[in-house]
Amino acid sequence: MSREVENKLKQLLAEDKIWLIYIGIIFLSWYSNNLERKYFVFNDNISKEEYRKIMIFIFLILIIVYFYFLKSSIEDIKNIKPSDSERKKTLIYLSFFGSFFILVSGLIFLFIALVDDNLSVELAFN
């Protein structure tokens, strides 16, 4: 088995673990929606604070995941060979930019979760 195939298999194993993390985040998001609803219907400040803590936790986890993908994209750039096709090089760079902007969006959503005391902005796991 070639080194390239071994690396792809390692990446797939890591991505399988990330899917499990995403499933956990989906359940946390569902639970946080119930807390947010409870806050708006009953003006329950305890639910509001619990909702905020969960959203901050979710976006911290997502930033770690997004950073992993950015790091992987950087490794792909480092592994570009002069013999690689222009199309492959372009796709690798586009993947890097996509990963970079997803990380930036996660940081923005985390910032919103940290400073939005009144829940005036709807945050969602994107």
N, CA and C atoms as an extended XYZ file, in Angstrom:
378
Properties=species:S:1:pos:R:3:atomname:S:1:resname:S:1:resid:I:1 pbc="F F F"
N         0.847       -1.173        0.000 N   MET     1
C         0.000        0.000        0.000 CA  MET     1
C         0.895        1.239        0.000 C   MET     1
N         0.558        2.185       -0.853 N   SER     2
C         1.378        3.387       -0.965 CA  SER     2
C         1.174        4.310        0.235 C   SER     2
N         2.141        5.178        0.432 N   ARG     3
C         2.066        6.148        1.534 CA  ARG     3
C         0.862        7.063        1.377 C   ARG     3
N         0.557        7.428        0.134 N   GLU     4
C        -0.589        8.302       -0.128 CA  GLU     4
C        -1.903        7.627        0.281 C   GLU     4
N        -2.032        6.339       -0.024 N   VAL     5
C        -3.236        5.600        0.358 CA  VAL     5
C        -3.313        5.464        1.875 C   VAL     5
N        -2.188        5.192        2.521 N   GLU     6
C        -2.163        5.103        3.989 CA  GLU     6
C        -2.611        6.418        4.616 C   GLU     6
N        -2.138        7.539        4.078 N   ASN     7
C        -2.545        8.854        4.597 CA  ASN     7
C        -4.039        9.084        4.406 C   ASN     7
N        -4.559        8.704        3.249 N   LYS     8
C        -6.006        8.857        2.999 CA  LYS     8
C        -6.810        8.033        3.994 C   LYS     8
N        -6.370        6.806        4.268 N   LEU     9
C        -7.080        5.946        5.219 CA  LEU     9
C        -7.044        6.532        6.627 C   LEU     9
N        -5.911        7.138        7.016 N   LYS    10
C        -5.819        7.802        8.322 CA  LYS    10
C        -6.769        8.991        8.388 C   LYS    10
N        -6.845        9.742        7.295 N   GLN    11
C        -7.765       10.885        7.248 CA  GLN    11
C        -9.212       10.418        7.379 C   GLN    11
N        -9.549        9.326        6.704 N   LEU    12
C       -10.918        8.802        6.783 CA  LEU    12
C       -11.257        8.350        8.199 C   LEU    12
N       -10.301        7.743        8.882 N   LEU    13
C       -10.534        7.331       10.265 CA  LEU    13
C       -10.781        8.553       11.154 C   LEU    13
N        -9.997        9.591       10.958 N   ALA    14
C       -10.196       10.830       11.729 CA  ALA    14
C       -11.558       11.438       11.405 C   ALA    14
N       -11.945       11.419       10.139 N   GLU    15
C       -13.242       11.967        9.752 CA  GLU    15
C       -14.393       11.157       10.343 C   GLU    15
N       -14.214        9.836       10.466 N   ASP    16
C       -15.241        9.015       11.126 CA  ASP    16
C       -15.453        9.482       12.562 C   ASP    16
N       -14.373        9.805       13.248 N   LYS    17
C       -14.471       10.297       14.629 CA  LYS    17
C       -15.152       11.667       14.657 C   LYS    17
N       -14.856       12.483       13.664 N   ILE    18
C       -15.471       13.811       13.598 CA  ILE    18
C       -16.979       13.690       13.380 C   ILE    18
N       -17.399       12.700       12.580 N   TRP    19
C       -18.843       12.487       12.400 CA  TRP    19
C       -19.512       12.173       13.731 C   TRP    19
N       -18.856       11.413       14.585 N   LEU    20
C       -19.421       11.138       15.910 CA  LEU    20
C       -19.529       12.419       16.734 C   LEU    20
N       -18.530       13.260       16.622 N   ILE    21
C       -18.582       14.553       17.309 CA  ILE    21
C       -19.762       15.371       16.784 C   ILE    21
N       -19.952       15.384       15.469 N   TYR    22
C       -21.077       16.119       14.882 CA  TYR    22
C       -22.420       15.591       15.392 C   TYR    22
N       -22.539       14.278       15.535 N   ILE    23
C       -23.783       13.705       16.065 CA  ILE    23
C       -24.024       14.229       17.477 C   ILE    23
N       -22.974       14.260       18.296 N   GLY    24
C       -23.100       14.823       19.641 CA  GLY    24
C       -23.506       16.289       19.603 C   GLY    24
N       -22.939       17.036       18.674 N   ILE    25
C       -23.272       18.455       18.551 CA  ILE    25
C       -24.730       18.627       18.128 C   ILE    25
N       -25.211       17.760       17.268 N   ILE    26
C       -26.614       17.835       16.847 CA  ILE    26
C       -27.533       17.639       18.046 C   ILE    26
N       -27.239       16.656       18.893 N   PHE    27
C       -28.063       16.449       20.086 CA  PHE    27
C       -27.965       17.631       21.051 C   PHE    27
N       -26.761       18.169       21.223 N   LEU    28
C       -26.611       19.352       22.078 CA  LEU    28
C       -27.381       20.541       21.506 C   LEU    28
N       -27.357       20.697       20.192 N   SER    29
C       -28.087       21.795       19.548 CA  SER    29
C       -29.590       21.632       19.756 C   SER    29
N       -30.058       20.413       19.628 N   TRP    30
C       -31.482       20.142       19.841 CA  TRP    30
C       -31.872       20.484       21.288 C   TRP    30
N       -31.052       20.050       22.237 N   TYR    31
C       -31.308       20.350       23.645 CA  TYR    31
C       -31.247       21.861       23.900 C   TYR    31
N       -30.275       22.530       23.294 N   SER    32
C       -30.144       23.978       23.514 CA  SER    32
C       -31.339       24.727       22.925 C   SER    32
N       -31.908       24.235       21.836 N   ASN    33
C       -33.118       24.858       21.295 CA  ASN    33
C       -34.259       24.794       22.298 C   ASN    33
N       -34.362       23.667       22.999 N   ASN    34
C       -35.400       23.556       24.026 CA  ASN    34
C       -35.162       24.550       25.162 C   ASN    34
N       -33.911       24.730       25.538 N   LEU    35
C       -33.595       25.718       26.576 CA  LEU    35
C       -33.903       27.131       26.105 C   LEU    35
N       -33.562       27.427       24.870 N   GLU    36
C       -33.836       28.757       24.322 CA  GLU    36
C       -35.344       29.007       24.287 C   GLU    36
N       -36.093       28.008       23.866 N   ARG    37
C       -37.558       28.126       23.832 CA  ARG    37
C       -38.097       28.393       25.245 C   ARG    37
N       -37.574       27.653       26.221 N   LYS    38
C       -38.007       27.829       27.612 CA  LYS    38
C       -37.718       29.241       28.104 C   LYS    38
N       -36.566       29.773       27.697 N   TYR    39
C       -36.231       31.144       28.082 CA  TYR    39
C       -37.232       32.134       27.491 C   TYR    39
N       -37.526       32.008       26.188 N   PHE    40
C       -38.416       32.973       25.546 CA  PHE    40
C       -39.866       32.827       26.008 C   PHE    40
N       -40.312       31.629       26.276 N   VAL    41
C       -41.707       31.421       26.688 CA  VAL    41
C       -41.906       31.793       28.155 C   VAL    41
N       -40.994       31.372       29.013 N   PHE    42
C       -41.172       31.547       30.453 CA  PHE    42
C       -40.237       32.580       31.075 C   PHE    42
N       -39.408       33.224       30.249 N   ASN    43
C       -38.416       34.188       30.735 CA  ASN    43
C       -37.530       33.549       31.814 C   ASN    43
N       -37.132       32.306       31.564 N   ASP    44
C       -36.332       31.526       32.505 CA  ASP    44
C       -34.849       31.827       32.281 C   ASP    44
N       -34.295       32.641       33.157 N   ASN    45
C       -32.897       33.053       33.008 CA  ASN    45
C       -31.910       31.907       33.218 C   ASN    45
N       -32.275       30.907       33.987 N   ILE    46
C       -31.400       29.746       34.170 CA  ILE    46
C       -31.269       29.002       32.843 C   ILE    46
N       -32.376       28.828       32.139 N   SER    47
C       -32.344       28.184       30.821 CA  SER    47
C       -31.528       29.005       29.836 C   SER    47
N       -31.662       30.318       29.930 N   LYS    48
C       -30.892       31.199       29.044 CA  LYS    48
C       -29.401       31.010       29.247 C   LYS    48
N       -28.954       30.993       30.495 N   GLU    49
C       -27.522       30.841       30.777 CA  GLU    49
C       -27.022       29.450       30.391 C   GLU    49
N       -27.842       28.439       30.626 N   GLU    50
C       -27.453       27.086       30.219 CA  GLU    50
C       -27.344       27.011       28.696 C   GLU    50
N       -28.291       27.632       28.008 N   TYR    51
C       -28.255       27.693       26.535 CA  TYR    51
C       -26.957       28.349       26.066 C   TYR    51
N       -26.613       29.475       26.656 N   ARG    52
C       -25.394       30.189       26.258 CA  ARG    52
C       -24.144       29.337       26.486 C   ARG    52
N       -24.079       28.659       27.627 N   LYS    53
C       -22.932       27.803       27.917 CA  LYS    53
C       -22.813       26.677       26.895 C   LYS    53
N       -23.938       26.079       26.540 N   ILE    54
C       -23.916       24.993       25.556 CA  ILE    54
C       -23.480       25.520       24.197 C   ILE    54
N       -23.982       26.680       23.805 N   MET    55
C       -23.606       27.237       22.499 CA  MET    55
C       -22.115       27.573       22.460 C   MET    55
N       -21.596       28.107       23.528 N   ILE    56
C       -20.151       28.397       23.596 CA  ILE    56
C       -19.365       27.097       23.490 C   ILE    56
N       -19.798       26.075       24.206 N   PHE    57
C       -19.137       24.767       24.146 CA  PHE    57
C       -19.185       24.203       22.720 C   PHE    57
N       -20.349       24.276       22.087 N   ILE    58
C       -20.501       23.760       20.722 CA  ILE    58
C       -19.523       24.459       19.786 C   ILE    58
N       -19.459       25.776       19.838 N   PHE    59
C       -18.588       26.488       18.908 CA  PHE    59
C       -17.106       26.308       19.245 C   PHE    59
N       -16.780       26.095       20.505 N   LEU    60
C       -15.388       25.756       20.837 CA  LEU    60
C       -15.000       24.417       20.209 C   LEU    60
N       -15.875       23.436       20.325 N   ILE    61
C       -15.619       22.127       19.714 CA  ILE    61
C       -15.525       22.264       18.202 C   ILE    61
N       -16.446       23.011       17.601 N   LEU    62
C       -16.417       23.187       16.152 CA  LEU    62
C       -15.134       23.869       15.689 C   LEU    62
N       -14.653       24.819       16.447 N   ILE    63
C       -13.407       25.497       16.072 CA  ILE    63
C       -12.248       24.499       16.073 C   ILE    63
N       -12.241       23.602       17.026 N   ILE    64
C       -11.200       22.568       17.049 CA  ILE    64
C       -11.303       21.696       15.798 C   ILE    64
N       -12.516       21.296       15.462 N   VAL    65
C       -12.723       20.479       14.257 CA  VAL    65
C       -12.325       21.258       13.013 C   VAL    65
N       -12.763       22.516       12.932 N   TYR    66
C       -12.438       23.334       11.760 CA  TYR    66
C       -10.928       23.556       11.652 C   TYR    66
N       -10.262       23.702       12.797 N   PHE    67
C        -8.812       23.860       12.787 CA  PHE    67
C        -8.142       22.588       12.264 C   PHE    67
N        -8.686       21.426       12.647 N   TYR    68
C        -8.146       20.159       12.130 CA  TYR    68
C        -8.214       20.140       10.600 C   TYR    68
N        -9.363       20.545       10.049 N   PHE    69
C        -9.509       20.546        8.594 CA  PHE    69
C        -8.584       21.575        7.941 C   PHE    69
N        -8.400       22.717        8.574 N   LEU    70
C        -7.473       23.713        8.043 CA  LEU    70
C        -6.050       23.159        8.049 C   LEU    70
N        -5.667       22.535        9.138 N   LYS    71
C        -4.333       21.944        9.233 CA  LYS    71
C        -4.143       20.876        8.152 C   LYS    71
N        -5.164       20.082        7.923 N   SER    72
C        -5.103       19.054        6.883 CA  SER    72
C        -4.935       19.691        5.508 C   SER    72
N        -5.628       20.800        5.274 N   SER    73
C        -5.502       21.509        3.995 CA  SER    73
C        -4.102       22.084        3.814 C   SER    73
N        -3.529       22.573        4.897 N   ILE    74
C        -2.161       23.101        4.832 CA  ILE    74
C        -1.190       21.967        4.488 C   ILE    74
N        -1.395       20.800        5.086 N   GLU    75
C        -0.547       19.639        4.764 CA  GLU    75
C        -0.691       19.263        3.289 C   GLU    75
N        -1.926       19.337        2.770 N   ASP    76
C        -2.134       19.034        1.351 CA  ASP    76
C        -1.355       20.010        0.475 C   ASP    76
N        -1.337       21.277        0.868 N   ILE    77
C        -0.584       22.277        0.099 CA  ILE    77
C         0.911       21.950        0.145 C   ILE    77
N         1.397       21.579        1.328 N   LYS    78
C         2.813       21.247        1.466 CA  LYS    78
C         3.199       20.034        0.623 C   LYS    78
N         2.232       19.157        0.375 N   ASN    79
C         2.509       17.921       -0.354 CA  ASN    79
C         2.259       18.030       -1.853 C   ASN    79
N         1.974       19.235       -2.327 N   ILE    80
C         1.798       19.412       -3.772 CA  ILE    80
C         3.123       19.112       -4.467 C   ILE    80
N         3.024       18.343       -5.515 N   LYS    81
C         4.218       17.999       -6.305 CA  LYS    81
C         4.218       18.831       -7.586 C   LYS    81
N         5.378       19.156       -8.084 N   PRO    82
C         5.444       19.891       -9.357 CA  PRO    82
C         4.742       19.143      -10.495 C   PRO    82
N         4.691       17.834      -10.389 N   SER    83
C         4.064       17.043      -11.443 CA  SER    83
C         2.545       16.969      -11.322 C   SER    83
N         1.988       17.482      -10.200 N   ASP    84
C         0.524       17.476      -10.047 CA  ASP    84
C        -0.114       18.376      -11.095 C   ASP    84
N        -1.296       17.997      -11.525 N   SER    85
C        -1.996       18.786      -12.542 CA  SER    85
C        -2.412       20.140      -11.962 C   SER    85
N        -2.591       21.102      -12.839 N   GLU    86
C        -3.053       22.433      -12.403 CA  GLU    86
C        -4.423       22.331      -11.747 C   GLU    86
N        -5.259       21.443      -12.258 N   ARG    87
C        -6.595       21.262      -11.679 CA  ARG    87
C        -6.489       20.789      -10.232 C   ARG    87
N        -5.622       19.795       -9.981 N   LYS    88
C        -5.443       19.290       -8.622 CA  LYS    88
C        -4.909       20.384       -7.708 C   LYS    88
N        -3.941       21.138       -8.174 N   LYS    89
C        -3.383       22.234       -7.367 CA  LYS    89
C        -4.453       23.259       -7.036 C   LYS    89
N        -5.266       23.620       -8.035 N   THR    90
C        -6.347       24.588       -7.816 CA  THR    90
C        -7.337       24.080       -6.783 C   THR    90
N        -7.712       22.814       -6.887 N   LEU    91
C        -8.665       22.238       -5.936 CA  LEU    91
C        -8.103       22.189       -4.523 C   LEU    91
N        -6.817       21.901       -4.409 N   ILE    92
C        -6.188       21.878       -3.085 CA  ILE    92
C        -6.205       23.273       -2.468 C   ILE    92
N        -5.897       24.290       -3.259 N   TYR    93
C        -5.929       25.663       -2.742 CA  TYR    93
C        -7.354       26.100       -2.414 C   TYR    93
N        -8.309       25.722       -3.231 N   LEU    94
C        -9.709       26.052       -2.932 CA  LEU    94
C       -10.163       25.383       -1.637 C   LEU    94
N        -9.736       24.135       -1.430 N   SER    95
C       -10.053       23.434       -0.191 CA  SER    95
C        -9.461       24.173        1.015 C   SER    95
N        -8.240       24.658        0.849 N   PHE    96
C        -7.611       25.439        1.924 CA  PHE    96
C        -8.426       26.693        2.233 C   PHE    96
N        -8.797       27.452        1.195 N   PHE    97
C        -9.565       28.682        1.421 CA  PHE    97
C       -10.914       28.373        2.063 C   PHE    97
N       -11.574       27.298        1.609 N   GLY    98
C       -12.838       26.912        2.223 CA  GLY    98
C       -12.669       26.585        3.694 C   GLY    98
N       -11.636       25.815        4.019 N   SER    99
C       -11.368       25.458        5.415 CA  SER    99
C       -11.043       26.691        6.246 C   SER    99
N       -10.276       27.608        5.671 N   PHE   100
C        -9.922       28.837        6.372 CA  PHE   100
C       -11.169       29.662        6.693 C   PHE   100
N       -12.043       29.830        5.703 N   PHE   101
C       -13.231       30.653        5.922 CA  PHE   101
C       -14.230       29.984        6.864 C   PHE   101
N       -14.291       28.659        6.853 N   ILE   102
C       -15.154       27.965        7.812 CA  ILE   102
C       -14.641       28.195        9.232 C   ILE   102
N       -13.324       28.138        9.412 N   LEU   103
C       -12.745       28.421       10.727 CA  LEU   103
C       -13.072       29.851       11.152 C   LEU   103
N       -12.941       30.791       10.250 N   VAL   104
C       -13.266       32.191       10.559 CA  VAL   104
C       -14.735       32.311       10.954 C   VAL   104
N       -15.625       31.635       10.230 N   SER   105
C       -17.055       31.714       10.575 CA  SER   105
C       -17.299       31.125       11.962 C   SER   105
N       -16.609       30.031       12.304 N   GLY   106
C       -16.747       29.453       13.635 CA  GLY   106
C       -16.294       30.421       14.714 C   GLY   106
N       -15.203       31.128       14.454 N   LEU   107
C       -14.716       32.131       15.416 CA  LEU   107
C       -15.720       33.267       15.575 C   LEU   107
N       -16.327       33.681       14.473 N   ILE   108
C       -17.337       34.746       14.530 CA  ILE   108
C       -18.539       34.293       15.351 C   ILE   108
N       -19.025       33.064       15.090 N   PHE   109
C       -20.174       32.561       15.851 CA  PHE   109
C       -19.826       32.396       17.327 C   PHE   109
N       -18.606       31.968       17.638 N   LEU   110
C       -18.200       31.872       19.033 CA  LEU   110
C       -18.200       33.250       19.677 C   LEU   110
N       -17.695       34.245       18.974 N   PHE   111
C       -17.703       35.612       19.508 CA  PHE   111
C       -19.131       36.070       19.791 C   PHE   111
N       -20.042       35.799       18.858 N   ILE   112
C       -21.450       36.178       19.064 CA  ILE   112
C       -21.999       35.473       20.297 C   ILE   112
N       -21.729       34.166       20.428 N   ALA   113
C       -22.224       33.415       21.582 CA  ALA   113
C       -21.684       33.984       22.895 C   ALA   113
N       -20.463       34.474       22.869 N   LEU   114
C       -19.858       35.021       24.083 CA  LEU   114
C       -20.438       36.374       24.477 C   LEU   114
N       -20.770       37.216       23.504 N   VAL   115
C       -21.167       38.590       23.834 CA  VAL   115
C       -22.666       38.847       23.759 C   VAL   115
N       -23.444       37.955       23.168 N   ASP   116
C       -24.881       38.182       23.007 CA  ASP   116
C       -25.627       37.753       24.267 C   ASP   116
N       -25.634       38.627       25.264 N   ASP   117
C       -26.284       38.328       26.547 CA  ASP   117
C       -27.803       38.225       26.439 C   ASP   117
N       -28.389       38.891       25.459 N   ASN   118
C       -29.852       38.940       25.346 CA  ASN   118
C       -30.420       37.960       24.329 C   ASN   118
N       -29.581       37.120       23.768 N   LEU   119
C       -29.994       36.141       22.744 CA  LEU   119
C       -30.720       36.841       21.595 C   LEU   119
N       -30.162       37.953       21.158 N   SER   120
C       -30.807       38.719       20.091 CA  SER   120
C       -30.450       38.189       18.696 C   SER   120
N       -29.463       37.297       18.608 N   VAL   121
C       -29.060       36.711       17.327 CA  VAL   121
C       -29.261       35.217       17.413 C   VAL   121
N       -29.909       34.650       16.405 N   GLU   122
C       -30.107       33.198       16.371 CA  GLU   122
C       -28.812       32.533       15.897 C   GLU   122
N       -28.289       31.680       16.751 N   LEU   123
C       -27.080       30.930       16.401 CA  LEU   123
C       -27.490       29.507       16.052 C   LEU   123
N       -26.841       28.985       15.043 N   ALA   124
C       -27.138       27.604       14.650 CA  ALA   124
C       -25.848       26.903       14.299 C   ALA   124
N       -25.822       25.623       14.533 N   PHE   125
C       -24.690       24.781       14.128 CA  PHE   125
C       -24.728       24.716       12.615 C   PHE   125
N       -23.763       25.347       11.977 N   ASN   126
C       -23.764       25.442       10.510 CA  ASN   126
C       -22.753       24.505        9.934 C   ASN   126
